[in-house]
Every structure is written in structure tokens, then in C-alpha cells.
Amino acid sequence: MTSSMRVRLGRPELYTSYKQDMALLNTPGKKVFVTVTLIVALAMTFSVDDDVLQLLATGCATAIGAIGLNIVTGYAGQVSLGHAFFVAIGAYTAAVMSGNPDGQLLGFGITEVPIWLVTAGALAALTGALVAPLAVRLRGLYLAIVTLGLVFIGQYVFREWTDMAGPPDIGRPAPVATLFGTRLDVDGPSMTRVQQLYLLMLVLLVVLSLLARNLVRSRTGRAFAAIRDRDIAAAVIGVNLTRYKVIAFAVSSFYAGVAGALLYLIPQTFTAGNFNLLMSVQFIAMILIGGVATISGSIMGAFFITLLPRITAELPAVLPFISTSATGGGITVVQVEAILYGLLIIGFLLFEPKGLFGIWIRVRNYWKAWPFSY
Amino acid sequence: MTELMQCLVRGLGDGSVYALLAFGFVIIYKSMGVISFAQPALMLSGAVLVTYLVATVNFYVAVVLAAAAVALLAMGVERTVLRPMIGKPVFVITIITLGVDIVIRVIVNAYIGLDVRPIGAPWGLSTTQLLGVEVQQRHVIMFVTTMVLVAILFAFFRYSRMGLAMRAVAFDQEVALAQGVSVGQVFMLSWAIAGALATIAGVFVSTGAGVDQQLWIIALKALPVIILGGLDSLGGAVIAGLMIGVVESLVATYGAAIAPWLGGEFALVTPYLVMMVVLLVRPYGLFGTREVIRI
């Protein structure tokens, strides 16, 4: 171990070379942590019950969407409340591409995952690029509300376009997923349907988070940060605002589209009502709770929000005054869950603005300097 | 002609609800620089409170009591949740109000239950003659009440000492503070006014169909209204509110005949479409102040 290595181990934010600072995994801790997480995540495929694995798979798909929102809102500073709209575009594109061509709803019968996944992402990205000019003209809260308008308009279109999206209260079935001729969404010879889907989503999450991490430490990522920190100053030093805002929206929407395409493979059906304001708010909550402008934070936040209903479902066993029935007196589980969302958002913003990622940094710093933790 | 007249009156009536809500949004924005997403929850709690109060007291007394109670609630929210966030990024504070909205709404929903609660307004759905055309009383009452309230508030801002303080804070918080204005009090008062206005708007909305758990969605229509009028323009909020109400009513009446392919409920999204089109031409709304940009 060289002396510089020892210094680095003792001081988390100390980088001894530019190359090291810019590396994909720029600290030894991160290398260990990422490797361990990956091994655990892979091992879970076979060691965890299917009902929990379902949640984890949904968490992976949601995390892809959260990374997307963090690119446009966390890194590029363009507040978007319209993320649910882009998720919807991805979901419907994938469902239409892979849908039964002879069925009642629009469908083309292309069931290969890579094909509909890329198309779903690409179409969402295209829509994002079309919306981006609004972001060039508008700033701050004006932009937030206009993107919110997208959610309402999208919901209306999908509700009315019943040939494509199905009846508003029934919706349409999720995409059909085959990989090289093998069906992924039915139980296979060696793995159950949930295990197959979980592996698929895990692999996609790893690939897409690596790509995102690479993007934000590149020239483009630095341009995003410059726009976020002060757009006029960025323009003055030569960052093309229009170009980079379009890129930010397109990339973010691509991730949202991919997330949308994957999200309903587990529940197997979805309606236009899924893509509402609440979904946009949940994505915002994920990146705020996870950590703004961090990839790992987006993933942590997404899993946190996805697993929250499961955690609150366990609460009545511990706290007897919470009622499990939906109609009975007292506080119900659903209410507790909704209140927790609200309180978590408020609490994190008041007390821990850096989110789960910030807590992790503090815990790490505490142990780095232990026993001199001050 | 009769149909057009009825349609306009309905539009002005609904529009005055949007105007009241938007007025509250703009007052908060002018004092704190934040859009409060808690307005839907305040509106809902006001309306629900009235449905409970009318069981024991007169309807008008109930409205006044509910408005006062919601104003208190709004002041409490401002003091406990938003005051510690002064100086933090605007967007973060805005998201906090979203959290407040969710919490309040869940609690209020428990008091609504699954049924529709009647608001008990004395005029109900009865109609009256206006210029020889039969229109619903409630729309006329909504419009007139809103105009009176707006006039009172404008007079308050223009002539009272506290109104002057509020205008000073809207102009520059630090300078106002240096002149001895209690900025905290101004924040609280603006939330109180917004809460009271939201209550009255909530009562107006529910005079037709009563209060149910979906009522809050109507408050979100105030968002395109404030953007259309300009975030910092009180007059703009009123004009844009009435405008959106009339456009929506016109589309609801004639849209199906002119463009049936748009679907039956196209009126629901017209506020957002109008907002987007106007913003492409005027990025700061119709009456908003252009932001001075410097490095």
C-alpha cells in the first residue's frame, strides 16, 4: 500500500489525482460497495420469495425512471413534474409494439425485448426533445407547472384513445416479453416468471446506471451542471443552452420510457390512470429522498419508495391502533402509507436535504475518523 | 343566443372559483416567492368543515367559521413547516408544500368517507332570470361574491398599513425588513388570506354536486390560471381565472359539435392547452413581470 493510498483511505473527499477524481468508481469504498451490492442482488434471484422479488423487480424498473428524472432535474436543474407523461409514452409504446396483432387493441406482435425496449425509449426521448424548447423559453416554477400540464393532457389522450389504451377502467395488458425466442413473462423450465423478469430488470438497471454515471462525468454532464448552477453564466462561457437542455430532456425521457416499458411486466396490466400527478410526485420524492444529482441516490430513493407500502403493511402488527380494513374505524394502512409519503418528503427536506445519500456520507465519515468522530 | 348567454354565465361562475384560488396562489407567491401546492388540501378542508358545521349553525355563519379555521390552519402550516425553510431553494419549498398537501388531504379524506357530503347551500341548483335568460343562481352569486372579495382585498393592499407592508415585502424582503416590517407576520397573513379564499372557493365548487374525495383536483386548475395571468400579478389571476372559466364552458358547450373527434371531456384539458399556447408567445404570462436576468 503506497502512502497516498493510505491517506485516501483516511479522508473520503481527498483525491490525489484528477484521473482518480473522474474515475467511474472513484473511491475504494465505492468499488467494494458496488461489487458487494451486485453479488447480493444476483444472489437474491434464487434466495428470496417471489412476492418480495416482485417488489425488487419493480424497484429496479422504477430506479431506471428515477435516474432519468435525476438527469434532467438533479444534474441539469430543469424541474420537471411531467415525468409520468414520459413513463406513459414508454409503457404504451412497448405494449403496442408487442401487443397481439389480431386482438381488439392496437398491436404489432413484435415481442423481442430489445426491440420494443429501445423503441419505447426512443419514442419517449423524441417526445422529450419536442418538449425541451419549452424549457429553453421558460424557467423555474413556470417550467414545473407547464410540465405538470403535460401529465394532464397525456392522461386525457390515453383515456380517450380507447383503441390503443383500452377502456379507461380496464386498461391494456402489459408488453409481451420474449428474449431470443424464450418467453420471459411465463414460468420457464429453470426459473419462475418473477425470477426471469427480476434478472432482466436488474441487468438493465446496472447497464443504464453505468451509462448515466458515464454521461454525468463527461463534457455533457459538466455542461448540465453549469446550466443548473447558473444558466446565464453557462451561456457566457460557451455552453449552448438549447442544445444541452434538449439533450437533458431527451436522455431523461429515454430512461423514463424504458422504465415505463418494464414497470408493468410484473402487475401485467395498466390503465391511463396510473400515469397521474401522484406518479410524478413519487419520482420527485425518490430523487429528493435518495439524493439530488447522484445516481446511487436515485436507486436508493426508488427502492425506498417502492418498498414503503410493504413496510407500512407490516405496521399494524407492531402498532395495534392502525386498522387493516379499508372501511373500518381508526387509521387504515393506506392512510398511514400516504401520510408517510408526505411526512418523509417534508422531513427529509427539513432535516436532511442531501437525502439517503447524505446520511450514507455522514455515516461513512463518522467511521472513517473513528474514534475521533468530530 | 340563450345557450350562449347561459354558457357565459356558467363560465364566469366557474371562472370566479379559479380566480379565488389563483388569487391565493399569487398572494403567497408574491410574499414568499413560492407556489403553494397545499392549496387543494386547504380548499378541501374548508369545504368539508362547512358540511359538518351546517348541521348546527346557519350556512353563512358556517362559511365564515370554516374560512377562519382554515386560515388558522394555513398560518400554522406556514409557521411550523415553511418558516424554517426561508432562504432554501424555491423548488425545495414548493415540494414541501406538496408533502403538506398529501398529509392534510389524507386526514380530511377520512372525514369525507366514500359518500358525497352535501354542502347545504341555501340557493342549491335553483335558477333565476337574468336579462330574460334562465341561469343558475349559484353562478351569479359566485361571480358577484368573488368580485366583492377581490375589490375588498385590492382596497386592503392599497390603503391599509398592513397592505402597504405586504406590498413592501413583495417588492424586496430585505429592504422591508430593514424598514421595520415584520416579514414573518406578512408571510402568515398571506397564508391566512389564501386559506380563507380557498375555503370560499371550495364551498362554491361543491354547491353543485357536494363534497367528495375528488374535489381537490379542481384546485389544480388554478395552476394554468396563475401561469396564464403571470405568477406575480393579482389582477392577472382574476382576469385569467374568468378567462379560463369562460373558455372551458364554451368548449364544453360547443366543442362536441365542432370537433367531435376531440372526445367528450375535452374541456378538462383546455386550461392547460391555453396555458401552453400563451406561454410560447409570452413566457411570463399575460401580466407577469419579466424577470431581470444577470450573471
Interface residues (C-beta under 8 A of the other chain):
Chain A: V79 L134 R137 L138 R139 G140 L141 Y142 A144 I145 V146 L148 G149 F152 I153 Y156 E160 R230 I232 A233 V236 L277 V281 I284 A285 L288 T327 I331 Q335 A338 I339 Y341 G342 L343 L344 I345 I346 L349 L350 P353
Chain B: I35 V81 P84 M85 K88 V90 F91 V92 T94 I95 I96 L98 G99 V100 D101 I102 V103 V106 I107 N109 A110 L114 L220 L223 P224 I226 I227 L231 L262 G263 E265 F266 L268 V269 Y272 L273 M275 M276 L279 L280 P283 Y284 G285 E291 I293 R294 I295
